[in-house]
Amino acid sequence: MQRILLVTGLLGAGKSTALRVLEDLGWETIDNFPIRLFDRLVDPAEAPASDIRAPLAIGFDARTRGFDPRRIIEQVKALAERTDLELTTLFLDCSGRELERRYNETRRRHPLAADMPVSSGIAAERELLEPLRRWADMMIDTTEFSTNELQQAMRERFERPGGSEMTVTVSSFGFARGMPPVADLVFDMRFLDNPHWVDELRPLTGRDEAVGRHIEKDPAFGDAFTRIRDLSLMLLPRYRAQGKAYVHIAFGCTGGRHRSVFTAERMAAALHDAGFSPTLLHRNLGSRAADLLEESRA
């Protein structure tokens, strides 16, 4: 069965934001689609052979060519009788005062206002859309919403259970070769005692038990790691609630072979135990050139 969501509402109420969220959630989205072509879009003859189809979100508003709320309602009522379609209509509403503020802030002209005040255009549009507003299956009033809050509201209503999983990456790197270009949380582990200065540990890496034991003996490691782990576990669910698709936690030391590698390994294990599925990357592990740089740095 093809799931279709019609997204409409007052101009400036957040339709574009709503459609972007749906796209992030795996929906196919079409904005400002000519309503007169709607029947052709959902024609069974044009449907793929597979029964597995991505849900489809179609955005339209008072600017859309051929826009007639009553005709749209009649058209959708007829389509709703089909057993192969699941049709839902979402209406985005907003107070006139807030819409005026948004238009004044962006210095955009309301399409229905022409040479009149923006309030006149909003009033005319509200009257035009009233049949759709009364008929819609769902309504979200965005008057008090920031863009971020509207995004959260859309995710709460339309995210599939278990879907849109956040990708977590834990990495190690060496400051001697520069910071990672994209990382959300970066922790500098150079405050720990450096195994590089222990002859028998120098050729090893943070994956070797001997190096791990050496780092764990540093009195600062235990408390620091616990705090970083707890901070990460506190932040990750909040990042996910904000709709963040990727989170990168990076640990750095001088050469990127000992302290950062060991800590990244420990963090990945801790996140796995907490129910996450982190990807573990070691950017500079095995980089022989880092040894030369480490000779002159702590």
N, C-alpha and C positions, 0 to 999 in steps of 0.2 A: 504493500500500500504506500502511495506517495504522500508524504506529509508536506503540507503547504501552509505557510504562515504569511498572511497579508499584513504588512506593516504600514500604517498611515497615521495621520494626526496633524496637529497644527504645525505650520512652518516654524522652525526654531525650537520645537519641543524635544528634539533629539533623535529623529529618525535615522540620520546617518550614523550616529554613534551606536544605536541599537543594531543596525545592519552589520557594522564592523564587528561587534561582539559575536553575533550569530555566525559570521564568516569564520572567526577564530574558533568557534565551537564545532566547526565542520559542516555548516550549512552552505549550500549554494545560494548566493544572493544576487538579486537584480534590483537596481534602484531606478525610479522614474520609468517603469515599464508601461508602455501604452496599453491601457486596459482593454481596448478593443481587440488586442491580439491575445488576450488571456486564454480564450477557448482554444486557440491554436497551440499555445504553449503547453497545455495539459492534454492535448489530443492523444488518446491511447495509441493511435497509429504511429505517433512520434516517440513513444516511450521505448526505452531500451529493453532488450529481451530479458535481462536480469530483473528479478524482483527486488534486488537490493539497490536502492537509490538513496542518495543523500537527500535529506530534507531540504526544501526549497523555500526561501524567504523572498517575497516580492514587495518592494517599497513603492509607494505612490502617494501623491499629495495633490493639493489644489493646482500645482503647476503642470501636472501630468496631462499630456494631450488627451482630449476626449474625456476629461474628468467630470463625472456626473454621479454623485453619491447614490441616488436612488436606482439608477441603472446598474451600478456596480453591485448593489445589494441583490437585485433581481438576478443578475448574472451568477453571482456566487451561490445564491440559494439553489439555482438549477444545478450547478456543479456539485453542490454538497450531497445531492441525491445519488451520485456515483459511488459505488462500493469500493472503487480503487483509489479514492482520494480521501484524505483527512484534512479538511480546511478549517483554519482558525484565523480570526482577525484580531490584531493588536492595535489599539488606538493610543497614541501618545498625546496626553493633554498637558496644558500648562496655563497658569493664570495670565490674564492680559497684562498685568503690571510687570510680571517677570519677563514676559516676551518683549515688552517695550524696552526693558532694561537691556536685554540681550541684543536687540537690534541697535540700540543706541551705542552699546559698547563696541559692537563690531562695525558700526557705521554702514550697515547694509540697509537697503531699501526693501520694504515689504512688497512682494510682487503684486498684491491687490490694493496697495495704497495709492499708487500713481502719484499725483501731486497732493494727496491728502496726508494728514498726520498718520503715523504708523498705527496709532490706536484704531483709526477707521478701517485700515486694512485688516487688522486682527479681528475686529468685530464682524466684518463682512465674511471673513474666512470661517469664523466660528459658526455663523449662521448657516453657511454653505455645508459645513461638515457635520452639523448636528444629527442628521439621520444616521450617518456612519458611527458617530459616537454612541448613540443609543443602541445601535444594533451590534456593535463589536463584542466579541466573546471576552476579551480582556482589555483592561485599561491601566495604564501607568501614568500617574500625575507627576510630572518632573519639576513642578514649581520649586520644591525645596531641594532638588537633587543637583549635586555637582556632576560633571561628566563622569567622574570615577564612581559615584554612587549609582548613576544610571547603569553603568557597565556591570556593577555588582548585582543590581536588580535583575538585569537580563540574564546573567549567569545563573542566578538562583532559580529562575523560572524555566530556563531552556537547556541548561547543561545536563547531559545524560549521566545517570549514576555510573560512576567509575570511568567516565570519559574525561578527555582533556587533561590527562595526567601531566604534572609539571616535571620537566627534565632537570635533574640536579647533577651538576658536574663538580667533582672535587679534584683539584690539581695541585701539583708542586712546580716550583720554578726557581731559577736562580736570579737574584737581583743583578748579578754581574752581566747577565744577558738581557736585562731590561724587564720591565713590568709586563704582565700579560695585557694585551690590548683591551680585552673585554672580561671583566670580572666584577661581580657584585659585592663580594666580601673578600678583602685581602688581609692576611695576617702575616706579619713579619716575625719569623722565628729566630732571628739572629741574636736574640737575647739569651738563647740557650748555649751551653758549652758546646764547642764545635768539635765533632769527632775527627775532622780533617787534621787536627794537630796531634792525633794519636797515631803513631806510625802503623800499627797493625790494623787500624780501622780505616785509614785513608783510602785504600783501594776498594773498600766495601761500599755499600749503599744503605739507605734507610730501610731497605727491605731485609737486611741481614740482622739476625738476632743480636749479634754482638753490638752493633750500632744502636739498636733499639734499647738494649740494657744500659748503654752509656748515656743516652739521652734521658731515659727515665730516672737515672740517678741524680740528674740536675734538680735541685730542690724547687726550681721555678716551674718545672714542666707539669707536674700533676695538677696544681691549682690552675695554671694558665689553660691547660687543655680542657679541664672541666668547665671553666667559664666560657671558652670558645664554643665547646659542644653545646652547652645549655643555651647560649645566645643563638646559635644556628638553629637548634630545635624550636626555639621560640619564634624565630623569624620566618622559617620556611612555611608554616601553615598560613602566616599572614601574607606572605608573598603569593601563595596559592589563592587565597581569598581575594586578592587584588587582581587575579587573572594573569599573573606573570607566568609565561610559558617556560622560561629558562632561568635557572639560578646557578651561578658559578661561584664556588668558594675556593679561593686560591691561597696556598701557603708558600711563602718565600723564605729562602736562606741565601747565603752568598753564592754558592755554586749550583744549588738545586739538586744535590745528590744525597745529602744526609738528613739534616733536621727537617727540612720541608717535606721530604719523601716519607719519612717515618710518621710525621704528624698527619699528612694527608691520608696515609694508609689507615691510621687509627680513626680518623674522622669518618672515612668511608665506611668502616666497619660499624662505627657507632650509629651512623645514619641508617645503615641497613638494618640494624637491630631495632631501630625506631620505626621501621616500616617503609622507608624510602628505598629507591633503587638507584643509587648514585653511579655515575660513570667516573672511573678513576683514571686520571691522566698524569704522567710525569714528563714535563716538557724537556727538562735538561738531564734526565737520568742517562748516564753513560756518555755524557759530553766530556771528553778528555780535556778540551780547551779550558773548561771551568777550573781544572786543577791549577793551572798557571795563574788565573785571576785570584784564586783563593789564597795563594801564597802571600799576597800582599794585603789581604783583608781578613778581618776577624770573622 
